[in-house]
Amino acid sequence: MTLEVAYLLILIVVALVLFATEVFSIDVVGLLLLLALTVPGILNPGQALAGFGSETIFVLIGLFVLTAGIRETGVIERLGLRLAAFGSDRPRALTRMLITSATVMSAFISNTITTAVLLPITVGSAKRAGISVAKVLMPLAFASILAGSITVIATSTNLVISGELPGYGMEKIGFFELAPVGIGLTVAGLIYLLFVAPRLTPDRFRGTESRPTVYANTSLSW
Protein backbone atom coordinates (compact mmCIF):
# COMPACT_ATOMS: atom_id res chain seq x y z
CA MET A 1 0.00 0.00 0.00
CA THR A 2 1.46 3.36 -1.03
CA LEU A 3 1.49 6.41 1.18
CA GLU A 4 -1.08 8.18 -1.03
CA VAL A 5 -3.53 5.27 -0.78
CA ALA A 6 -3.16 5.16 3.01
CA TYR A 7 -3.72 8.93 3.16
CA LEU A 8 -6.89 8.66 1.07
CA LEU A 9 -8.26 5.83 3.21
CA ILE A 10 -7.67 7.92 6.32
CA LEU A 11 -9.45 10.86 4.70
CA ILE A 12 -12.43 8.65 3.86
CA VAL A 13 -12.70 7.48 7.48
CA VAL A 14 -12.37 11.04 8.79
CA ALA A 15 -15.01 12.23 6.31
CA LEU A 16 -17.46 9.52 7.38
CA VAL A 17 -16.96 10.42 11.03
CA LEU A 18 -17.45 14.14 10.38
CA PHE A 19 -20.55 13.53 8.23
CA ALA A 20 -22.03 11.22 10.88
CA THR A 21 -21.28 13.40 13.90
CA GLU A 22 -22.12 16.69 12.13
CA VAL A 23 -19.43 18.53 14.08
CA PHE A 24 -19.16 20.77 11.04
CA SER A 25 -21.75 21.38 8.34
CA ILE A 26 -21.59 19.17 5.24
CA ASP A 27 -20.40 21.96 2.96
CA VAL A 28 -17.58 22.87 5.34
CA VAL A 29 -16.46 19.23 5.54
CA GLY A 30 -16.50 19.02 1.74
CA LEU A 31 -14.29 22.08 1.40
CA LEU A 32 -11.90 20.80 4.07
CA LEU A 33 -11.57 17.50 2.23
CA LEU A 34 -10.92 19.35 -1.01
CA LEU A 35 -8.19 21.35 0.73
CA ALA A 36 -6.73 18.17 2.25
CA LEU A 37 -6.42 16.69 -1.24
CA THR A 38 -4.97 19.83 -2.82
CA VAL A 39 -2.30 20.83 -0.31
CA PRO A 40 -0.31 17.53 -0.51
CA GLY A 41 -0.52 17.69 -4.31
CA ILE A 42 -2.85 14.73 -4.85
CA LEU A 43 -5.05 17.10 -6.86
CA ASN A 44 -3.78 20.14 -8.72
CA PRO A 45 -5.76 23.41 -8.40
CA GLY A 46 -7.40 22.86 -11.79
CA GLN A 47 -8.70 19.44 -10.81
CA ALA A 48 -9.77 20.65 -7.39
CA LEU A 49 -11.86 23.50 -8.80
CA ALA A 50 -13.17 21.66 -11.86
CA GLY A 51 -16.37 20.68 -10.08
CA PHE A 52 -17.38 24.29 -9.52
CA GLY A 53 -17.56 24.80 -13.28
CA SER A 54 -19.37 21.56 -14.00
CA GLU A 55 -22.53 21.83 -16.08
CA THR A 56 -24.11 19.11 -13.92
CA ILE A 57 -23.56 21.16 -10.78
CA PHE A 58 -25.24 24.20 -12.31
CA VAL A 59 -28.19 22.09 -13.46
CA LEU A 60 -28.58 20.75 -9.93
CA ILE A 61 -28.42 24.28 -8.53
CA GLY A 62 -31.09 25.34 -10.99
CA LEU A 63 -33.33 22.43 -9.95
CA PHE A 64 -32.90 23.35 -6.28
CA VAL A 65 -33.89 26.94 -7.07
CA LEU A 66 -36.90 25.75 -9.08
CA THR A 67 -37.98 23.44 -6.26
CA ALA A 68 -37.63 26.25 -3.72
CA GLY A 69 -39.72 28.53 -5.94
CA ILE A 70 -42.46 25.92 -6.23
CA ARG A 71 -42.44 25.47 -2.48
CA GLU A 72 -42.47 29.17 -1.66
CA THR A 73 -45.28 29.98 -4.09
CA GLY A 74 -47.42 27.21 -2.61
CA VAL A 75 -48.21 25.52 -5.92
CA ILE A 76 -47.98 21.97 -4.55
CA GLU A 77 -49.82 22.91 -1.35
CA ARG A 78 -52.72 24.34 -3.36
CA LEU A 79 -52.81 21.25 -5.53
CA GLY A 80 -52.87 19.07 -2.44
CA LEU A 81 -55.68 21.07 -0.87
CA ARG A 82 -57.72 20.80 -4.07
CA LEU A 83 -57.20 17.04 -4.04
CA ALA A 84 -58.26 16.92 -0.40
CA ALA A 85 -61.40 18.91 -1.11
CA PHE A 86 -62.22 16.75 -4.13
CA GLY A 87 -61.87 13.48 -2.24
CA SER A 88 -63.05 14.51 1.22
CA ASP A 89 -66.07 12.19 0.98
CA ARG A 90 -63.99 9.28 -0.38
CA PRO A 91 -60.87 9.16 1.81
CA ARG A 92 -59.52 5.86 0.50
CA ALA A 93 -59.84 7.02 -3.09
CA LEU A 94 -58.12 10.24 -2.01
CA THR A 95 -55.24 8.24 -0.57
CA ARG A 96 -54.77 6.49 -3.90
CA MET A 97 -54.91 9.82 -5.65
CA LEU A 98 -52.26 11.33 -3.37
CA ILE A 99 -49.89 8.42 -3.89
CA THR A 100 -50.35 8.64 -7.65
CA SER A 101 -49.85 12.42 -7.54
CA ALA A 102 -46.64 11.98 -5.55
CA THR A 103 -45.35 9.63 -8.23
CA VAL A 104 -46.15 12.03 -11.08
CA MET A 105 -44.79 15.15 -9.37
CA SER A 106 -41.54 13.51 -8.27
CA ALA A 107 -40.67 12.82 -11.92
CA PHE A 108 -40.06 16.56 -12.38
CA ILE A 109 -39.24 18.00 -8.94
CA SER A 110 -37.43 16.84 -5.82
CA ASN A 111 -39.00 13.74 -4.33
CA THR A 112 -38.08 15.02 -0.86
CA ILE A 113 -40.07 18.21 -1.34
CA THR A 114 -42.97 16.27 -2.87
CA THR A 115 -43.15 13.94 0.13
CA ALA A 116 -42.81 16.77 2.66
CA VAL A 117 -45.64 18.76 1.07
CA LEU A 118 -48.03 15.83 0.64
CA LEU A 119 -47.26 14.32 4.05
CA PRO A 120 -49.73 16.39 6.14
CA ILE A 121 -52.53 15.90 3.61
CA THR A 122 -51.88 12.17 3.41
CA VAL A 123 -51.85 11.80 7.19
CA GLY A 124 -55.09 13.78 7.45
CA SER A 125 -56.82 11.63 4.84
CA ALA A 126 -55.73 8.45 6.61
CA LYS A 127 -57.19 9.68 9.89
CA ARG A 128 -60.45 10.64 8.20
CA ALA A 129 -60.61 7.15 6.68
CA GLY A 130 -60.09 5.59 10.09
CA ILE A 131 -57.02 3.63 9.01
CA SER A 132 -53.52 3.41 10.39
CA VAL A 133 -51.20 6.16 9.20
CA ALA A 134 -48.49 3.50 8.90
CA LYS A 135 -50.47 2.00 6.02
CA VAL A 136 -50.08 5.24 4.05
CA LEU A 137 -46.70 6.76 4.86
CA MET A 138 -44.47 3.98 3.52
CA PRO A 139 -46.33 3.74 0.18
CA LEU A 140 -46.10 7.53 -0.11
CA ALA A 141 -42.32 7.44 0.42
CA PHE A 142 -41.85 4.66 -2.13
CA ALA A 143 -44.18 6.35 -4.63
CA SER A 144 -42.09 9.52 -4.60
CA ILE A 145 -38.98 7.46 -5.42
CA LEU A 146 -40.52 5.37 -8.22
CA ALA A 147 -40.49 8.11 -10.87
CA GLY A 148 -36.75 8.72 -10.55
CA SER A 149 -36.12 6.81 -13.77
CA ILE A 150 -38.63 8.68 -15.96
CA THR A 151 -36.72 11.91 -16.64
CA VAL A 152 -33.07 12.82 -16.44
CA ILE A 153 -33.81 15.52 -13.83
CA ALA A 154 -35.88 13.27 -11.58
CA THR A 155 -32.86 12.44 -9.43
CA SER A 156 -29.41 13.95 -9.09
CA THR A 157 -27.79 10.59 -9.88
CA ASN A 158 -29.25 10.68 -13.39
CA LEU A 159 -27.72 14.11 -13.95
CA VAL A 160 -24.33 13.07 -12.64
CA ILE A 161 -24.17 10.04 -14.93
CA SER A 162 -25.40 12.10 -17.90
CA GLY A 163 -22.75 14.73 -17.25
CA GLU A 164 -19.95 12.16 -17.12
CA LEU A 165 -20.85 10.35 -20.35
CA PRO A 166 -19.22 12.91 -22.74
CA GLY A 167 -15.91 12.26 -21.01
CA TYR A 168 -16.09 8.68 -22.27
CA GLY A 169 -17.03 9.58 -25.82
CA MET A 170 -20.79 9.08 -25.43
CA GLU A 171 -23.73 11.46 -25.75
CA LYS A 172 -25.59 12.77 -22.74
CA ILE A 173 -28.83 11.14 -21.67
CA GLY A 174 -31.88 12.76 -23.29
CA PHE A 175 -34.57 14.30 -21.11
CA PHE A 176 -37.07 11.46 -21.71
CA GLU A 177 -34.58 8.84 -22.89
CA LEU A 178 -35.10 6.77 -19.75
CA ALA A 179 -38.89 7.05 -19.93
CA PRO A 180 -39.66 3.88 -21.98
CA VAL A 181 -38.18 1.75 -19.21
CA GLY A 182 -38.91 4.13 -16.34
CA ILE A 183 -42.63 4.46 -17.03
CA GLY A 184 -43.09 0.69 -17.16
CA LEU A 185 -41.25 0.21 -13.87
CA THR A 186 -43.14 3.09 -12.28
CA VAL A 187 -46.56 1.78 -13.33
CA ALA A 188 -45.72 -1.72 -12.08
CA GLY A 189 -44.49 -0.33 -8.76
CA LEU A 190 -47.50 1.94 -8.42
CA ILE A 191 -49.92 -0.95 -8.95
CA TYR A 192 -48.07 -2.87 -6.25
CA LEU A 193 -48.22 0.07 -3.84
CA LEU A 194 -51.93 0.65 -4.40
CA PHE A 195 -53.22 -2.92 -4.30
CA VAL A 196 -50.63 -5.24 -2.73
CA ALA A 197 -48.58 -3.19 -0.25
CA PRO A 198 -51.59 -2.21 1.94
CA ARG A 199 -52.18 -5.89 2.70
CA LEU A 200 -48.54 -6.41 3.74
CA THR A 201 -47.88 -3.18 5.66
CA PRO A 202 -48.12 -3.73 9.45
CA ASP A 203 -51.12 -2.13 11.13
CA ARG A 204 -49.27 -0.03 13.70
CA PHE A 205 -51.05 2.23 16.19
CA ARG A 206 -49.36 4.27 18.87
CA GLY A 207 -50.55 3.70 22.39
CA THR A 208 -51.79 7.27 22.65
CA GLU A 209 -54.15 7.06 19.70
CA SER A 210 -57.43 5.26 19.66
CA ARG A 211 -57.71 2.31 17.33
CA PRO A 212 -60.35 2.75 14.63
CA THR A 213 -63.23 0.33 15.01
CA VAL A 214 -63.95 -0.05 11.30
CA TYR A 215 -60.62 -1.65 10.44
CA ALA A 216 -59.65 -2.99 13.85
CA ASN A 217 -59.91 -6.65 12.84
CA THR A 218 -59.84 -6.50 9.07
CA SER A 219 -57.06 -6.03 6.54
CA LEU A 220 -57.03 -2.76 4.66
CA SER A 221 -57.80 -2.85 0.96
CA TRP A 222 -57.64 0.46 -0.84
C-alpha positions as MATLAB code, in Angstrom:
seq = 'MTLEVAYLLILIVVALVLFATEVFSIDVVGLLLLLALTVPGILNPGQALAGFGSETIFVLIGLFVLTAGIRETGVIERLGLRLAAFGSDRPRALTRMLITSATVMSAFISNTITTAVLLPITVGSAKRAGISVAKVLMPLAFASILAGSITVIATSTNLVISGELPGYGMEKIGFFELAPVGIGLTVAGLIYLLFVAPRLTPDRFRGTESRPTVYANTSLSW';
ca = [
       0.000    0.000    0.000;
       1.457    3.362   -1.026;
       1.494    6.414    1.178;
      -1.085    8.179   -1.026;
      -3.526    5.266   -0.783;
      -3.161    5.162    3.008;
      -3.719    8.929    3.159;
      -6.887    8.655    1.065;
      -8.255    5.830    3.212;
      -7.674    7.922    6.323;
      -9.446   10.862    4.703;
     -12.427    8.646    3.865;
     -12.704    7.483    7.485;
     -12.368   11.040    8.785;
     -15.009   12.231    6.307;
     -17.460    9.521    7.381;
     -16.957   10.417   11.031;
     -17.452   14.140   10.381;
     -20.547   13.530    8.235;
     -22.032   11.221   10.879;
     -21.280   13.404   13.903;
     -22.120   16.686   12.130;
     -19.432   18.529   14.083;
     -19.162   20.772   11.039;
     -21.747   21.378    8.339;
     -21.590   19.167    5.245;
     -20.401   21.959    2.964;
     -17.576   22.869    5.343;
     -16.461   19.232    5.535;
     -16.502   19.021    1.737;
     -14.292   22.077    1.396;
     -11.898   20.803    4.073;
     -11.573   17.495    2.229;
     -10.918   19.355   -1.007;
      -8.194   21.350    0.731;
      -6.732   18.175    2.249;
      -6.415   16.693   -1.237;
      -4.972   19.832   -2.822;
      -2.295   20.835   -0.311;
      -0.310   17.528   -0.512;
      -0.518   17.687   -4.315;
      -2.848   14.728   -4.854;
      -5.051   17.096   -6.859;
      -3.775   20.140   -8.716;
      -5.760   23.409   -8.401;
      -7.399   22.863  -11.793;
      -8.697   19.439  -10.806;
      -9.773   20.653   -7.387;
     -11.861   23.504   -8.797;
     -13.174   21.664  -11.863;
     -16.373   20.677  -10.076;
     -17.381   24.294   -9.519;
     -17.564   24.804  -13.282;
     -19.366   21.555  -14.001;
     -22.530   21.826  -16.078;
     -24.107   19.108  -13.921;
     -23.559   21.164  -10.776;
     -25.240   24.196  -12.311;
     -28.193   22.089  -13.463;
     -28.580   20.748   -9.929;
     -28.417   24.275   -8.525;
     -31.095   25.337  -10.990;
     -33.326   22.432   -9.948;
     -32.903   23.352   -6.284;
     -33.890   26.943   -7.067;
     -36.895   25.749   -9.079;
     -37.981   23.440   -6.264;
     -37.626   26.245   -3.722;
     -39.716   28.532   -5.939;
     -42.460   25.924   -6.232;
     -42.436   25.465   -2.479;
     -42.466   29.173   -1.655;
     -45.279   29.985   -4.094;
     -47.417   27.213   -2.611;
     -48.211   25.516   -5.922;
     -47.983   21.974   -4.553;
     -49.823   22.911   -1.348;
     -52.717   24.344   -3.356;
     -52.808   21.253   -5.531;
     -52.871   19.067   -2.438;
     -55.681   21.072   -0.871;
     -57.721   20.796   -4.066;
     -57.200   17.043   -4.045;
     -58.260   16.918   -0.401;
     -61.404   18.915   -1.108;
     -62.221   16.754   -4.133;
     -61.874   13.482   -2.239;
     -63.045   14.510    1.216;
     -66.067   12.190    0.982;
     -63.994    9.278   -0.381;
     -60.869    9.164    1.806;
     -59.517    5.862    0.501;
     -59.843    7.022   -3.090;
     -58.123   10.237   -2.009;
     -55.237    8.237   -0.567;
     -54.775    6.486   -3.900;
     -54.910    9.824   -5.654;
     -52.263   11.327   -3.373;
     -49.888    8.417   -3.893;
     -50.353    8.642   -7.651;
     -49.851   12.416   -7.541;
     -46.641   11.983   -5.552;
     -45.347    9.629   -8.233;
     -46.150   12.026  -11.077;
     -44.788   15.149   -9.368;
     -41.539   13.507   -8.266;
     -40.667   12.824  -11.923;
     -40.064   16.564  -12.380;
     -39.243   17.997   -8.936;
     -37.431   16.842   -5.816;
     -39.005   13.739   -4.326;
     -38.080   15.016   -0.859;
     -40.071   18.211   -1.343;
     -42.965   16.273   -2.865;
     -43.151   13.942    0.128;
     -42.807   16.767    2.658;
     -45.637   18.763    1.071;
     -48.030   15.830    0.635;
     -47.263   14.319    4.048;
     -49.733   16.394    6.139;
     -52.531   15.901    3.605;
     -51.876   12.167    3.414;
     -51.848   11.798    7.191;
     -55.089   13.778    7.451;
     -56.818   11.635    4.836;
     -55.729    8.451    6.610;
     -57.188    9.677    9.886;
     -60.454   10.636    8.200;
     -60.607    7.150    6.678;
     -60.089    5.595   10.086;
     -57.017    3.635    9.005;
     -53.523    3.409   10.392;
     -51.198    6.164    9.199;
     -48.488    3.498    8.897;
     -50.470    2.001    6.023;
     -50.080    5.239    4.052;
     -46.699    6.764    4.859;
     -44.468    3.981    3.522;
     -46.327    3.738    0.179;
     -46.099    7.533   -0.113;
     -42.323    7.442    0.419;
     -41.850    4.663   -2.129;
     -44.180    6.354   -4.627;
     -42.085    9.523   -4.602;
     -38.980    7.464   -5.423;
     -40.521    5.374   -8.218;
     -40.489    8.114  -10.870;
     -36.754    8.723  -10.547;
     -36.123    6.807  -13.774;
     -38.635    8.677  -15.955;
     -36.718   11.911  -16.643;
     -33.066   12.823  -16.442;
     -33.814   15.521  -13.831;
     -35.882   13.267  -11.581;
     -32.860   12.437   -9.434;
     -29.407   13.946   -9.090;
     -27.786   10.588   -9.876;
     -29.247   10.679  -13.385;
     -27.722   14.106  -13.946;
     -24.333   13.071  -12.636;
     -24.170   10.041  -14.934;
     -25.401   12.102  -17.903;
     -22.753   14.734  -17.249;
     -19.947   12.164  -17.119;
     -20.845   10.345  -20.348;
     -19.223   12.909  -22.736;
     -15.909   12.259  -21.010;
     -16.091    8.681  -22.269;
     -17.032    9.583  -25.816;
     -20.788    9.080  -25.433;
     -23.732   11.457  -25.751;
     -25.592   12.768  -22.744;
     -28.834   11.136  -21.667;
     -31.878   12.765  -23.290;
     -34.566   14.298  -21.109;
     -37.073   11.457  -21.706;
     -34.580    8.844  -22.889;
     -35.100    6.766  -19.754;
     -38.894    7.055  -19.933;
     -39.660    3.881  -21.976;
     -38.176    1.752  -19.210;
     -38.909    4.128  -16.336;
     -42.631    4.464  -17.030;
     -43.089    0.687  -17.160;
     -41.249    0.212  -13.867;
     -43.143    3.087  -12.282;
     -46.556    1.784  -13.327;
     -45.719   -1.718  -12.076;
     -44.488   -0.326   -8.763;
     -47.502    1.938   -8.423;
     -49.917   -0.954   -8.947;
     -48.065   -2.874   -6.253;
     -48.219    0.073   -3.838;
     -51.927    0.645   -4.397;
     -53.217   -2.920   -4.299;
     -50.626   -5.236   -2.731;
     -48.584   -3.193   -0.255;
     -51.586   -2.208    1.940;
     -52.176   -5.889    2.703;
     -48.543   -6.410    3.743;
     -47.876   -3.185    5.663;
     -48.116   -3.729    9.445;
     -51.120   -2.125   11.126;
     -49.268   -0.033   13.698;
     -51.050    2.229   16.187;
     -49.357    4.269   18.871;
     -50.550    3.700   22.391;
     -51.786    7.273   22.650;
     -54.149    7.059   19.703;
     -57.434    5.261   19.660;
     -57.706    2.313   17.327;
     -60.351    2.746   14.632;
     -63.227    0.331   15.008;
     -63.954   -0.052   11.297;
     -60.616   -1.647   10.436;
     -59.646   -2.987   13.849;
     -59.909   -6.652   12.836;
     -59.840   -6.503    9.067;
     -57.063   -6.034    6.543;
     -57.029   -2.765    4.664;
     -57.796   -2.847    0.961;
     -57.638    0.458   -0.841;
];
